[in-house]
Amino acid sequence: MPGHPALTRILRQRIEDEGLKPGDLLFQGENGGILAGSVIRRAWRSARRAVLPPHVFESPTGKRVYDNRHTRLTKWLNDGVPPAQVAE
């Protein structure tokens, strides 16, 4: 998924620093497994609160991580990206 170049640099550096391989988790839970949904929701809410004006934070815009994913996939489809490529 496309991302801001600065974020991409940070994530690539983390991958290199941690020596991650394809299929490894970029962010792990306490016991090395998948992060709990509640942890992701709290982090997402904190990030939104930190960067959005109050009226946008209180709106449904990007309230869930899924909302951003759904919006991006819909835009790609509307822009003519083949569905198989979007699904990939």
RODRENBA-191020 format. One record per atom (N, C-alpha, C): atom name; x, y, z. Coordinates in steps of 0.1 Angstrom, whole numbers, plus 5000, padded with zeros to 4 digits. Atoms other than C-alpha are relative to their C-alpha. Example, Ala and Ser with C-alpha at 12.3 -4.5 7.8 and 13.67 -1.06 7.14 Angstrom:
<r atom="N" c1="5009" c2="4988" c3="5000"/>
<r atom="CA" c1="5123" c2="4955" c3="5078"/>
<r atom="C" c1="5009" c2="5012" c3="5000"/>
<r atom="N" c1="4991" c2="4989" c3="5000"/>
<r atom="CA" c1="5137" c2="4989" c3="5071"/>
<r atom="C" c1="4992" c2="5011" c3="5008"/>
END
This chain:
<r atom="N" c1="5008" c2="4988" c3="5000"/>
<r atom="CA" c1="5000" c2="5000" c3="5000"/>
<r atom="C" c1="5009" c2="5012" c3="5000"/>
<r atom="N" c1="4991" c2="4987" c3="5000"/>
<r atom="CA" c1="5014" c2="5035" c3="4992"/>
<r atom="C" c1="5000" c2="5006" c3="5014"/>
<r atom="N" c1="4999" c2="4993" c3="4988"/>
<r atom="CA" c1="5026" c2="5054" c3="5021"/>
<r atom="C" c1="5009" c2="5013" c3="4998"/>
<r atom="N" c1="4992" c2="4988" c3="5000"/>
<r atom="CA" c1="5043" c2="5087" c3="5029"/>
<r atom="C" c1="5015" c2="4996" c3="5000"/>
<r atom="N" c1="4986" c2="5004" c3="5001"/>
<r atom="CA" c1="5080" c2="5085" c3="5020"/>
<r atom="C" c1="5008" c2="5000" c3="5013"/>
<r atom="N" c1="4993" c2="5000" c3="4987"/>
<r atom="CA" c1="5091" c2="5095" c3="5055"/>
<r atom="C" c1="4996" c2="4988" c3="5008"/>
<r atom="N" c1="5005" c2="5012" c3="4993"/>
<r atom="CA" c1="5070" c2="5067" c3="5070"/>
<r atom="C" c1="5007" c2="4987" c3="4994"/>
<r atom="N" c1="4994" c2="5011" c3="5007"/>
<r atom="CA" c1="5083" c2="5043" c3="5044"/>
<r atom="C" c1="5015" c2="4998" c3="5005"/>
<r atom="N" c1="4986" c2="5001" c3="4996"/>
<r atom="CA" c1="5119" c2="5051" c3="5054"/>
<r atom="C" c1="5001" c2="4995" c3="5015"/>
<r atom="N" c1="5000" c2="5004" c3="4986"/>
<r atom="CA" c1="5111" c2="5046" c3="5091"/>
<r atom="C" c1="4997" c2="4985" c3="5001"/>
<r atom="N" c1="5003" c2="5014" c3="5000"/>
<r atom="CA" c1="5095" c2="5012" c3="5084"/>
<r atom="C" c1="5011" c2="4991" c3="4994"/>
<r atom="N" c1="4989" c2="5008" c3="5006"/>
<r atom="CA" c1="5123" c2="5000" c3="5062"/>
<r atom="C" c1="5012" c2="5000" c3="5009"/>
<r atom="N" c1="4989" c2="5001" c3="4991"/>
<r atom="CA" c1="5148" c2="5010" c3="5088"/>
<r atom="C" c1="4997" c2="4990" c3="5012"/>
<r atom="N" c1="5004" c2="5010" c3="4990"/>
<r atom="CA" c1="5129" c2="4990" c3="5114"/>
<r atom="C" c1="5002" c2="4986" c3="4995"/>
<r atom="N" c1="4998" c2="5013" c3="5006"/>
<r atom="CA" c1="5129" c2="4960" c3="5091"/>
<r atom="C" c1="5014" c2="4996" c3="5000"/>
<r atom="N" c1="4986" c2="5003" c3="5001"/>
<r atom="CA" c1="5166" c2="4963" c3="5086"/>
<r atom="C" c1="5006" c2="4998" c3="5014"/>
<r atom="N" c1="4995" c2="5001" c3="4987"/>
<r atom="CA" c1="5173" c2="4969" c3="5123"/>
<r atom="C" c1="4997" c2="4987" c3="5007"/>
<r atom="N" c1="5005" c2="5012" c3="4994"/>
<r atom="CA" c1="5153" c2="4939" c3="5134"/>
<r atom="C" c1="5003" c2="4987" c3="4992"/>
<r atom="N" c1="4996" c2="5011" c3="5008"/>
<r atom="CA" c1="5166" c2="4917" c3="5106"/>
<r atom="C" c1="4988" c2="4992" c3="4996"/>
<r atom="N" c1="5012" c2="5007" c3="5003"/>
<r atom="CA" c1="5130" c2="4908" c3="5096"/>
<r atom="C" c1="5001" c2="4995" c3="4986"/>
<r atom="N" c1="5001" c2="5007" c3="5013"/>
<r atom="CA" c1="5123" c2="4884" c3="5067"/>
<r atom="C" c1="4986" c2="5000" c3="4996"/>
<r atom="N" c1="5014" c2="5001" c3="5005"/>
<r atom="CA" c1="5092" c2="4881" c3="5045"/>
<r atom="C" c1="4992" c2="4990" c3="5009"/>
<r atom="N" c1="5009" c2="5008" c3="4991"/>
<r atom="CA" c1="5064" c2="4868" c3="5067"/>
<r atom="C" c1="5002" c2="5003" c3="5015"/>
<r atom="N" c1="4999" c2="4996" c3="4986"/>
<r atom="CA" c1="5078" c2="4881" c3="5099"/>
<r atom="C" c1="4991" c2="5012" c3="5004"/>
<r atom="N" c1="5008" c2="4990" c3="4995"/>
<r atom="CA" c1="5057" c2="4904" c3="5120"/>
<r atom="C" c1="5008" c2="5013" c3="5002"/>
<r atom="N" c1="4993" c2="4987" c3="4999"/>
<r atom="CA" c1="5067" c2="4941" c3="5118"/>
<r atom="C" c1="4998" c2="5005" c3="5015"/>
<r atom="N" c1="5003" c2="4996" c3="4986"/>
<r atom="CA" c1="5051" c2="4948" c3="5152"/>
<r atom="C" c1="4994" c2="4988" c3="5007"/>
<r atom="N" c1="5004" c2="5012" c3="4993"/>
<r atom="CA" c1="5047" c2="4920" c3="5177"/>
<r atom="C" c1="4993" c2="5003" c3="5013"/>
<r atom="N" c1="5006" c2="4999" c3="4987"/>
<r atom="CA" c1="5025" c2="4915" c3="5207"/>
<r atom="C" c1="5010" c2="4996" c3="5011"/>
<r atom="N" c1="4991" c2="5002" c3="4989"/>
<r atom="CA" c1="5039" c2="4910" c3="5242"/>
<r atom="C" c1="5007" c2="4986" c3="5000"/>
<r atom="N" c1="4994" c2="5013" c3="5000"/>
<r atom="CA" c1="5046" c2="4873" c3="5237"/>
<r atom="C" c1="5005" c2="4996" c3="4986"/>
<r atom="N" c1="4994" c2="5003" c3="5013"/>
<r atom="CA" c1="5059" c2="4876" c3="5201"/>
<r atom="C" c1="4990" c2="4997" c3="4989"/>
<r atom="N" c1="5010" c2="5003" c3="5010"/>
<r atom="CA" c1="5026" c2="4870" c3="5184"/>
<r atom="C" c1="4994" c2="5012" c3="4994"/>
<r atom="N" c1="5007" c2="4989" c3="5006"/>
<r atom="CA" c1="5001" c2="4892" c3="5167"/>
<r atom="C" c1="4995" c2="5009" c3="5011"/>
<r atom="N" c1="5005" c2="4990" c3="4991"/>
<r atom="CA" c1="4992" c2="4924" c3="5184"/>
<r atom="C" c1="4985" c2="4999" c3="5002"/>
<r atom="N" c1="5015" c2="5001" c3="4997"/>
<r atom="CA" c1="4958" c2="4924" c3="5202"/>
<r atom="C" c1="4993" c2="5012" c3="4993"/>
<r atom="N" c1="5008" c2="4989" c3="5007"/>
<r atom="CA" c1="4931" c2="4944" c3="5184"/>
<r atom="C" c1="4998" c2="5012" c3="5009"/>
<r atom="N" c1="5002" c2="4989" c3="4990"/>
<r atom="CA" c1="4926" c2="4965" c3="5216"/>
<r atom="C" c1="5013" c2="5009" c3="5000"/>
<r atom="N" c1="4988" c2="4992" c3="5000"/>
<r atom="CA" c1="4963" c2="4976" c3="5214"/>
<r atom="C" c1="5000" c2="5008" c3="4987"/>
<r atom="N" c1="5000" c2="4993" c3="5013"/>
<r atom="CA" c1="4959" c2="4986" c3="5177"/>
<r atom="C" c1="4990" c2="5011" c3="5001"/>
<r atom="N" c1="5010" c2="4989" c3="4999"/>
<r atom="CA" c1="4927" c2="5005" c3="5184"/>
<r atom="C" c1="5004" c2="5011" c3="5009"/>
<r atom="N" c1="4995" c2="4989" c3="4991"/>
<r atom="CA" c1="4943" c2="5024" c3="5213"/>
<r atom="C" c1="5010" c2="5009" c3="4993"/>
<r atom="N" c1="4990" c2="4993" c3="5007"/>
<r atom="CA" c1="4973" c2="5033" c3="5193"/>
<r atom="C" c1="4995" c2="5009" c3="4989"/>
<r atom="N" c1="5006" c2="4992" c3="5011"/>
<r atom="CA" c1="4952" c2="5044" c3="5163"/>
<r atom="C" c1="4993" c2="5012" c3="5006"/>
<r atom="N" c1="5007" c2="4989" c3="4994"/>
<r atom="CA" c1="4930" c2="5065" c3="5185"/>
<r atom="C" c1="5009" c2="5011" c3="5005"/>
<r atom="N" c1="4990" c2="4990" c3="4996"/>
<r atom="CA" c1="4960" c2="5082" c3="5201"/>
<r atom="C" c1="5007" c2="5008" c3="4989"/>
<r atom="N" c1="4994" c2="4993" c3="5011"/>
<r atom="CA" c1="4976" c2="5089" c3="5168"/>
<r atom="C" c1="4990" c2="5010" c3="4993"/>
<r atom="N" c1="5010" c2="4991" c3="5006"/>
<r atom="CA" c1="4944" c2="5104" c3="5154"/>
<r atom="C" c1="4998" c2="5012" c3="5009"/>
<r atom="N" c1="5002" c2="4988" c3="4991"/>
<r atom="CA" c1="4940" c2="5126" c3="5185"/>
<r atom="C" c1="5012" c2="5009" c3="4999"/>
<r atom="N" c1="4988" c2="4992" c3="5000"/>
<r atom="CA" c1="4976" c2="5138" c3="5182"/>
<r atom="C" c1="5001" c2="5008" c3="4987"/>
<r atom="N" c1="4997" c2="4993" c3="5012"/>
<r atom="CA" c1="4974" c2="5149" c3="5146"/>
<r atom="C" c1="4987" c2="5007" c3="4993"/>
<r atom="N" c1="5012" c2="4994" c3="5006"/>
<r atom="CA" c1="4937" c2="5158" c3="5138"/>
<r atom="C" c1="4995" c2="5011" c3="5009"/>
<r atom="N" c1="5008" c2="4990" c3="4993"/>
<r atom="CA" c1="4918" c2="5189" c3="5147"/>
<r atom="C" c1="4989" c2="4994" c3="5007"/>
<r atom="N" c1="5011" c2="5007" c3="4993"/>
<r atom="CA" c1="4891" c2="5181" c3="5173"/>
<r atom="C" c1="4988" c2="4997" c3="4992"/>
<r atom="N" c1="5013" c2="5003" c3="5007"/>
<r atom="CA" c1="4862" c2="5184" c3="5149"/>
<r atom="C" c1="5002" c2="4988" c3="4990"/>
<r atom="N" c1="4998" c2="5011" c3="5009"/>
<r atom="CA" c1="4878" c2="5159" c3="5125"/>
<r atom="C" c1="5002" c2="4987" c3="5009"/>
<r atom="N" c1="4998" c2="5011" c3="4991"/>
<r atom="CA" c1="4889" c2="5136" c3="5154"/>
<r atom="C" c1="4986" c2="4994" c3="5004"/>
<r atom="N" c1="5013" c2="5004" c3="4996"/>
<r atom="CA" c1="4853" c2="5135" c3="5166"/>
<r atom="C" c1="4991" c2="4995" c3="4989"/>
<r atom="N" c1="5007" c2="5005" c3="5011"/>
<r atom="CA" c1="4840" c2="5127" c3="5131"/>
<r atom="C" c1="5003" c2="4986" c3="4997"/>
<r atom="N" c1="4997" c2="5014" c3="5004"/>
<r atom="CA" c1="4838" c2="5092" c3="5116"/>
<r atom="C" c1="5012" c2="4999" c3="4991"/>
<r atom="N" c1="4989" c2="5001" c3="5010"/>
<r atom="CA" c1="4866" c2="5101" c3="5092"/>
<r atom="C" c1="5012" c2="4992" c3="5006"/>
<r atom="N" c1="4988" c2="5008" c3="4996"/>
<r atom="CA" c1="4893" c2="5074" c3="5096"/>
<r atom="C" c1="4999" c2="4995" c3="5014"/>
<r atom="N" c1="5001" c2="5004" c3="4986"/>
<r atom="CA" c1="4879" c2="5063" c3="5130"/>
<r atom="C" c1="5005" c2="4986" c3="5002"/>
<r atom="N" c1="4994" c2="5014" c3="4999"/>
<r atom="CA" c1="4889" c2="5027" c3="5123"/>
<r atom="C" c1="5011" c2="4999" c3="4990"/>
<r atom="N" c1="4990" c2="5003" c3="5010"/>
<r atom="CA" c1="4920" c2="5015" c3="5105"/>
<r atom="C" c1="4994" c2="4995" c3="4988"/>
<r atom="N" c1="5007" c2="5006" c3="5011"/>
<r atom="CA" c1="4897" c2="4995" c3="5083"/>
<r atom="C" c1="4994" c2="5011" c3="4991"/>
<r atom="N" c1="5006" c2="4989" c3="5008"/>
<r atom="CA" c1="4880" c2="5028" c3="5071"/>
<r atom="C" c1="5010" c2="5005" c3="4990"/>
<r atom="N" c1="4990" c2="4995" c3="5009"/>
<r atom="CA" c1="4913" c2="5040" c3="5056"/>
<r atom="C" c1="5003" c2="4989" c3="4989"/>
<r atom="N" c1="4998" c2="5011" c3="5010"/>
<r atom="CA" c1="4919" c2="5006" c3="5039"/>
<r atom="C" c1="4989" c2="4999" c3="4990"/>
<r atom="N" c1="5012" c2="5001" c3="5009"/>
<r atom="CA" c1="4884" c2="5005" c3="5025"/>
<r atom="C" c1="5000" c2="5012" c3="4990"/>
<r atom="N" c1="5000" c2="4988" c3="5008"/>
<r atom="CA" c1="4887" c2="5041" c3="5012"/>
<r atom="C" c1="5011" c2="4998" c3="4989"/>
<r atom="N" c1="4989" c2="5002" c3="5010"/>
<r atom="CA" c1="4921" c2="5033" c3="4995"/>
<r atom="C" c1="4996" c2="4990" c3="4989"/>
<r atom="N" c1="5004" c2="5010" c3="5009"/>
<r atom="CA" c1="4908" c2="5001" c3="4979"/>
<r atom="C" c1="4989" c2="5005" c3="4990"/>
<r atom="N" c1="5011" c2="4995" c3="5009"/>
<r atom="CA" c1="4877" c2="5018" c3="4966"/>
<r atom="C" c1="5005" c2="5010" c3="4990"/>
<r atom="N" c1="4994" c2="4990" c3="5009"/>
<r atom="CA" c1="4897" c2="5047" c3="4952"/>
<r atom="C" c1="5008" c2="4993" c3="4988"/>
<r atom="N" c1="4993" c2="5007" c3="5011"/>
<r atom="CA" c1="4920" c2="5022" c3="4933"/>
<r atom="C" c1="4990" c2="4994" c3="4990"/>
<r atom="N" c1="5010" c2="5006" c3="5009"/>
<r atom="CA" c1="4890" c2="5004" c3="4919"/>
<r atom="C" c1="4993" c2="5011" c3="4991"/>
<r atom="N" c1="5007" c2="4989" c3="5008"/>
<r atom="CA" c1="4873" c2="5037" c3="4908"/>
<r atom="C" c1="5010" c2="5006" c3="4990"/>
<r atom="N" c1="4990" c2="4994" c3="5009"/>
<r atom="CA" c1="4906" c2="5048" c3="4892"/>
<r atom="C" c1="5004" c2="4990" c3="4989"/>
<r atom="N" c1="4997" c2="5009" c3="5010"/>
<r atom="CA" c1="4906" c2="5017" c3="4871"/>
<r atom="C" c1="5010" c2="4989" c3="5002"/>
<r atom="N" c1="4991" c2="5010" c3="4997"/>
<r atom="CA" c1="4931" c2="4995" c3="4888"/>
<r atom="C" c1="4993" c2="4987" c3="5000"/>
<r atom="N" c1="5006" c2="5013" c3="5001"/>
<r atom="CA" c1="4923" c2="4959" c3="4879"/>
<r atom="C" c1="4997" c2="4994" c3="5014"/>
<r atom="N" c1="5003" c2="5006" c3="4987"/>
<r atom="CA" c1="4904" c2="4941" c3="4908"/>
<r atom="C" c1="5010" c2="4990" c3="5005"/>
<r atom="N" c1="4990" c2="5010" c3="4996"/>
<r atom="CA" c1="4929" c2="4913" c3="4908"/>
<r atom="C" c1="5012" c2="5006" c3="5006"/>
<r atom="N" c1="4988" c2="4993" c3="4995"/>
<r atom="CA" c1="4957" c2="4937" c3="4914"/>
<r atom="C" c1="4996" c2="5007" c3="5014"/>
<r atom="N" c1="5005" c2="4994" c3="4987"/>
<r atom="CA" c1="4937" c2="4955" c3="4942"/>
<r atom="C" c1="4999" c2="4989" c3="5010"/>
<r atom="N" c1="5001" c2="5011" c3="4990"/>
<r atom="CA" c1="4930" c2="4922" c3="4958"/>
<r atom="C" c1="5014" c2="4995" c3="5005"/>
<r atom="N" c1="4986" c2="5004" c3="4997"/>
<r atom="CA" c1="4967" c2="4913" c3="4957"/>
<r atom="C" c1="5006" c2="5009" c3="5011"/>
END
